[in-house]
Amino acid sequence: MPFNKSKKLLRSKHIPAKYLIPNAITLLALGAGLTAIRMAYEQRFELTIYAIIFAAVLDGLDGRAARLLKASSKFGAELDSLADFVNFGVAPALIVYFWSLKDFKSLGWIVALTYAICICLRLARFNVETEQEIAIPWRKKFFQGTPAPASAALLLMPFYTRFLEVEVIFPSYVIMGYTVIISLLAASSIPTFSFKDLGYIPRQRVRAGLVVIILVASMIATYTWESFIACGFIYLATIPFSIYRFSKYEKNEIKLTPEEQLILVAHGQSDE
């Protein structure tokens, strides 16, 4: 939203109702995340995961609703970031702690805190990058580190196995080490694909896209937990490719002359 328009809305006594819709969705997502914490405390772990999934779905809808309604705002962006910290930082950390890390008492709590803090740092860095509006178009295809929802999904991958027909038992020290790795991955500068382009499908691939969506939905409905675990492994497998693609873009950028780089930056600004 342009600064002047945002300023006028703040001064106005009346705000269009459409601005409430994206924020209401965000608050529903926050409620789901807080409910997940309660369910984890009560050892109702399956409901915990459903609450986190519901929060993730709503998290994907609030931004799209804001863009569709042209109701984006600074307040909404900050609220979304706070909700993400609770839903994908605090809630998963507490779930893993109540499930496994509590066996190590204070040490397990420190590891859970490490994950939550790394997600907080990751979100703060993302907010700063968003405000600075990266001008180079290709950089928008990548995140630094794994995004908060993906980090939460990766952290909970071992947890999904408790719902399989044959439960896999992970020693607590393995979960502790795994939590540290996911925490560092979230806070790292490793480039990962943003997958924002998946929101747009070429016209000639619409039918193929529909078939893929139906197949994926059927797999998730039939083999829910196996599908979530498979998606986690597939996402991890994309990271080496994202690093390669990022480095390739960087090398091509270095080869450009200063004049060509200015044209690239100007093109990126005109696309926004």
Phi, psi and omega per residue, in radians:
M1 nan 2.327 3.099
P2 -1.010 2.570 -3.057
F3 -1.056 -0.775 -3.100
N4 -1.079 -0.722 3.129
K5 -1.138 -0.727 3.119
S6 -1.095 -0.665 -3.137
K7 -1.133 -0.728 3.138
K8 -1.111 -0.690 -3.140
L9 -1.125 -0.674 3.140
L10 -1.137 -0.624 -3.126
R11 -1.376 -0.428 -3.065
S12 -1.235 2.562 3.090
K13 -1.371 -0.320 -3.114
H14 -2.173 2.333 3.115
I15 -2.028 2.335 3.123
P16 -0.936 2.413 -3.090
A17 -1.062 -0.451 -3.103
K18 -1.083 -0.420 3.134
Y19 -1.247 -0.312 -3.140
L20 -1.372 -0.482 -3.012
I21 -1.102 -0.928 3.130
P22 -1.057 -0.675 -3.137
N23 -1.211 -0.591 3.081
A24 -1.135 -0.699 3.096
I25 -1.107 -0.720 3.114
T26 -1.086 -0.738 3.138
L27 -1.185 -0.597 3.037
L28 -1.103 -0.708 3.092
A29 -1.104 -0.721 3.099
L30 -1.077 -0.727 3.089
G31 -1.074 -0.668 3.101
A32 -1.131 -0.716 3.120
G33 -1.117 -0.737 3.111
L34 -1.165 -0.633 3.079
T35 -1.124 -0.641 3.095
A36 -1.057 -0.681 3.108
I37 -1.106 -0.768 3.119
R38 -1.080 -0.787 -3.136
M39 -1.085 -0.653 3.120
A40 -1.151 -0.734 3.124
Y41 -1.073 -0.622 -3.131
E42 -1.516 0.112 3.122
Q43 1.119 0.437 3.086
R44 -1.722 1.260 -2.876
F45 -1.223 -0.566 -3.141
E46 -1.154 -0.729 3.078
L47 -1.126 -0.549 3.097
T48 -1.037 -0.833 -3.116
I49 -1.167 -0.689 3.109
Y50 -1.090 -0.650 3.126
A51 -1.155 -0.711 3.112
I52 -1.146 -0.726 3.117
I53 -1.093 -0.745 3.118
F54 -1.078 -0.715 3.107
A55 -1.109 -0.682 -3.141
A56 -1.162 -0.701 3.113
V57 -1.101 -0.799 3.126
L58 -1.130 -0.609 3.111
D59 -1.102 -0.595 3.102
G60 -1.326 -0.359 -3.086
L61 -1.560 -0.568 -3.010
D62 -1.131 -0.726 3.119
G63 -1.160 -0.699 3.126
R64 -1.167 -0.657 3.100
A65 -1.120 -0.700 3.128
A66 -1.111 -0.723 3.138
R67 -1.241 -0.681 -3.132
L68 -1.126 -0.716 -3.121
L69 -1.524 -0.062 -3.041
K70 0.949 0.843 -3.073
A71 -2.133 0.516 3.107
S72 -1.218 2.547 3.133
S73 -2.679 2.786 3.093
K74 -1.089 -0.715 3.118
F75 -1.038 -0.803 -3.137
G76 -1.094 -0.678 3.133
A77 -1.128 -0.753 3.131
E78 -1.180 -0.709 3.115
L79 -1.099 -0.720 3.130
D80 -1.091 -0.714 3.141
S81 -1.135 -0.732 3.114
L82 -1.127 -0.711 3.111
A83 -1.118 -0.702 3.111
D84 -1.072 -0.675 3.136
F85 -1.098 -0.733 3.134
V86 -1.234 -0.839 -3.013
N87 -1.233 -0.673 -3.016
F88 -2.029 -0.001 3.078
G89 -1.997 -1.090 -3.083
V90 -1.246 -0.887 -3.069
A91 -1.030 -0.905 3.123
P92 -1.069 -0.630 3.120
A93 -1.079 -0.766 3.140
L94 -1.233 -0.627 3.100
I95 -1.042 -0.863 -3.126
V96 -1.153 -0.622 3.124
Y97 -1.130 -0.876 -3.123
F98 -1.133 -0.524 -3.096
W99 -1.376 -0.781 -2.966
S100 -2.400 -0.757 -2.978
L101 -1.245 -0.318 -3.122
K102 -1.135 -0.303 3.082
D103 -1.089 -0.438 3.134
F104 -1.693 0.105 3.091
K105 0.923 -2.080 -3.034
S106 -1.077 -0.705 -3.139
L107 -1.116 -0.735 3.094
G108 -1.103 -0.656 3.116
W109 -1.150 -0.676 3.113
I110 -1.095 -0.712 3.126
V111 -1.139 -0.730 3.101
A112 -1.097 -0.726 3.091
L113 -1.089 -0.655 -3.138
T114 -1.044 -0.770 3.118
Y115 -1.077 -0.849 -3.107
A116 -1.061 -0.711 -3.137
I117 -1.175 -0.696 3.122
C118 -1.111 -0.671 3.083
I119 -1.152 -0.695 3.094
C120 -1.048 -0.805 3.120
L121 -1.111 -0.685 -3.137
R122 -1.121 -0.745 3.139
L123 -1.197 -0.670 3.112
A124 -1.102 -0.734 3.119
R125 -1.139 -0.694 3.117
F126 -1.094 -0.727 3.129
N127 -1.090 -0.711 3.121
V128 -1.130 -0.766 3.136
E129 -1.104 -0.661 3.133
T130 -1.135 -0.733 -3.136
E131 -1.158 -0.592 -3.136
Q132 -1.344 -0.252 3.099
E133 0.900 1.448 3.137
I134 -0.980 2.155 -3.027
A135 -1.478 -0.464 -3.071
I136 -1.348 2.025 -2.992
P137 -0.960 -0.777 -3.017
W138 -1.169 -0.430 3.138
R139 -1.181 -0.365 3.124
K140 -1.290 -0.152 3.107
K141 -1.455 -0.076 -3.050
F142 -2.281 2.632 2.919
F143 -1.835 2.810 2.941
Q144 -1.686 2.045 -3.036
G145 1.318 3.067 3.128
T146 -1.428 2.360 3.111
P147 -1.083 2.803 -3.047
A148 -0.993 -0.842 3.138
P149 -1.078 -0.715 3.129
A150 -1.158 -0.665 3.116
S151 -1.091 -0.738 3.113
A152 -1.109 -0.747 3.132
A153 -1.101 -0.708 3.123
L154 -1.175 -0.736 -3.127
L155 -1.059 -0.629 -3.058
L156 -1.541 0.012 -3.130
M157 -0.954 -0.859 3.102
P158 -1.078 -0.520 -3.123
F159 -1.156 -0.572 -3.136
Y160 -1.067 -0.484 -3.042
T161 -1.146 -0.344 3.140
R162 -1.209 -0.250 -3.134
F163 -1.747 0.010 3.099
L164 -1.353 2.863 3.112
E165 -1.092 -0.661 3.065
V166 -1.987 1.789 -3.068
E167 -1.262 2.354 3.079
V168 -1.651 2.178 -3.113
I169 -1.629 2.090 3.096
F170 -1.801 2.246 3.036
P171 -1.054 2.578 -3.080
S172 -1.046 -0.603 -3.123
Y173 -1.210 -0.475 3.054
V174 -1.201 -0.769 3.107
I175 -1.089 -0.657 3.131
M176 -1.099 -0.840 3.119
G177 -1.119 -0.705 3.124
Y178 -1.109 -0.714 3.127
T179 -1.081 -0.724 3.114
V180 -1.095 -0.740 -3.131
I181 -1.097 -0.825 3.137
I182 -1.115 -0.641 3.114
S183 -1.083 -0.828 -3.129
L184 -1.159 -0.618 3.121
L185 -1.124 -0.679 3.133
A186 -1.162 -0.697 -3.072
A187 -1.546 -0.056 -3.065
S188 -1.337 3.054 3.059
S189 -1.769 0.249 3.132
I190 -1.129 2.192 3.139
P191 -1.243 2.315 3.069
T192 -2.249 2.604 -3.122
F193 -1.088 2.428 3.096
S194 -1.476 -0.423 -3.142
F195 1.047 0.384 3.108
K196 -1.173 -0.480 -3.127
D197 -1.179 -0.277 -3.132
L198 -1.184 -0.256 3.104
G199 -1.300 -0.153 -3.122
Y200 -2.215 2.177 -3.106
I201 -1.998 2.259 3.074
P202 -0.988 2.516 -3.055
R203 -0.969 -0.677 -3.079
Q204 -1.274 -0.158 -3.117
R205 -1.949 0.221 -3.088
V206 -1.092 -0.811 -3.117
R207 -1.116 -0.753 3.102
A208 -1.101 -0.661 3.116
G209 -1.111 -0.712 3.115
L210 -1.108 -0.708 3.118
V211 -1.099 -0.755 3.131
V212 -1.094 -0.762 3.136
I213 -1.064 -0.753 3.132
I214 -1.121 -0.738 3.139
L215 -1.127 -0.778 3.141
V216 -1.127 -0.782 3.124
A217 -1.067 -0.698 3.128
S218 -1.139 -0.715 3.125
M219 -1.115 -0.756 -3.119
I220 -1.165 -0.687 3.137
A221 -1.179 -0.608 -3.073
T222 -1.566 -0.798 -3.122
Y223 -2.130 1.204 -2.977
T224 -0.998 -1.020 -3.009
W225 -1.267 -0.642 3.074
E226 -1.082 -0.668 -3.139
S227 -1.155 -0.726 3.122
F228 -1.095 -0.731 3.132
I229 -1.141 -0.745 3.130
A230 -1.099 -0.721 3.115
C231 -1.079 -0.660 3.111
G232 -1.100 -0.777 3.128
F233 -1.158 -0.678 3.115
I234 -1.100 -0.741 3.126
Y235 -1.094 -0.781 3.115
L236 -1.071 -0.618 3.140
A237 -1.186 -0.408 -3.140
T238 -1.355 -0.306 -3.045
I239 -1.087 -0.804 3.077
P240 -1.017 -0.626 3.117
F241 -1.214 -0.643 3.119
S242 -1.169 -0.656 3.092
I243 -1.110 -0.750 3.127
Y244 -1.106 -0.807 -3.129
R245 -1.120 -0.709 3.134
F246 -1.089 -0.806 3.140
S247 -1.127 -0.589 3.118
K248 -1.173 -0.759 3.075
Y249 -1.053 -0.730 -3.122
E250 -1.106 -0.742 3.129
K251 -1.104 -0.725 3.113
N252 -1.135 -0.620 3.133
E253 -1.179 -0.690 3.129
I254 -1.107 -0.582 -3.121
K255 -1.241 -0.340 -3.106
L256 -1.227 2.601 3.042
T257 -1.316 2.804 3.107
P258 -0.968 -0.640 3.134
E259 -1.144 -0.740 3.136
E260 -1.153 -0.634 3.110
Q261 -1.130 -0.680 3.097
L262 -1.111 -0.695 3.107
I263 -1.126 -0.698 3.121
L264 -1.101 -0.784 3.131
V265 -1.104 -0.774 3.132
A266 -1.086 -0.667 3.096
H267 -1.117 -0.701 3.136
G268 -1.127 -0.668 3.135
Q269 -1.223 -0.605 -3.130
S270 -1.263 -0.367 3.134
D271 -1.351 -0.284 -3.037
E272 -1.410 nan nan
